[in-house]
Amino acid sequence: IYPSDIEAVLVQHPGVREAAVVGVPSRKWGETPVAFVVGEVEGLRDWANERLGKTQRLAAVVAVDELPRSHI
């Protein structure tokens, strides 16, 4: 699973300005994706999971005010 593939789907949603996906520990899968999103998150997980492959489906979506950025 590539986070960038999931992020590309998330930013297609009109309420999402930015998205970052990371893997978090999962007892069932070893790791599962969680999205951090700047923008609207209500109903976003279901919307995204309808468009993602079975192994890419999000476990959670977390709203944040901004994503951390470096100068690079």
Residue pairs with C-beta under 8 A, 6 or more apart in sequence:
1 23
1 33
1 55
1 56
3 20
3 21
3 22
3 23
3 33
5 56
6 19
6 21
6 33
6 35
6 48
6 52
6 56
6 58
7 19
7 20
7 21
7 35
9 48
9 51
9 52
10 16
10 19
10 21
10 35
10 37
10 44
10 48
11 17
11 18
11 19
12 51
13 39
13 40
13 44
13 47
13 48
15 39
15 40
15 41
15 44
16 37
16 38
16 39
16 40
16 44
17 38
17 39
18 37
18 38
18 39
18 66
18 67
19 35
19 36
19 37
19 38
20 35
20 36
20 67
21 33
21 34
21 35
21 36
21 58
22 33
22 34
22 36
23 31
23 32
23 33
23 34
24 31
24 32
24 33
24 34
24 59
25 31
26 32
26 59
32 59
33 56
33 57
33 58
33 59
34 58
34 59
34 60
34 61
34 62
35 44
35 45
35 48
35 58
35 60
35 61
35 62
36 62
36 64
36 67
37 44
37 61
37 62
37 63
37 64
38 63
38 64
38 65
38 66
38 67
39 63
41 61
41 62
41 63
44 61
45 58
45 60
45 61
48 57
48 58
48 61
49 57
49 58
52 58
